[in-house]
Amino acid sequence: MSRYTNISTKKIKLENSSPVVYKNVKYPEITLDFEDVYVYVTKGDRYDTLALTYYSDISLWWVISLANPSQGASSLIPSPGSQIRIPAPSRIANILSEYESLNEI
């Protein structure tokens, strides 16, 4: 199931065009925790492959991305050589629950 399922939408009508629909997605704050794992990024690492390694689910790449705002939100690829934080797998259920609550899923 897509994490965008059942999320409210906003329809915007621009002059002389058909309406454009945007999903209003809200993400939880990923706070620091003593159980979080810190890793150094090597060439070829991506958030989706790291999510597969740590959570066995590539769709959770956004959790790692949100936990590392200094890496920039516009890329799936963290900078090689940088240290990033991976929220502990034991926290995923709570993070997903908060995500669902924020987006009324």
Secondary structure, 3 states (H helix, E strand, C coil): CCCCCCCCEEEECCCCCCCEEEECCCCCCCCCCCCCEEEECCCCCCHHHHHHHHHCCHHHHHHHHHHCHHHCCCCCCCCCCCEEEECCHHHHHHHHHHHHHHCCC
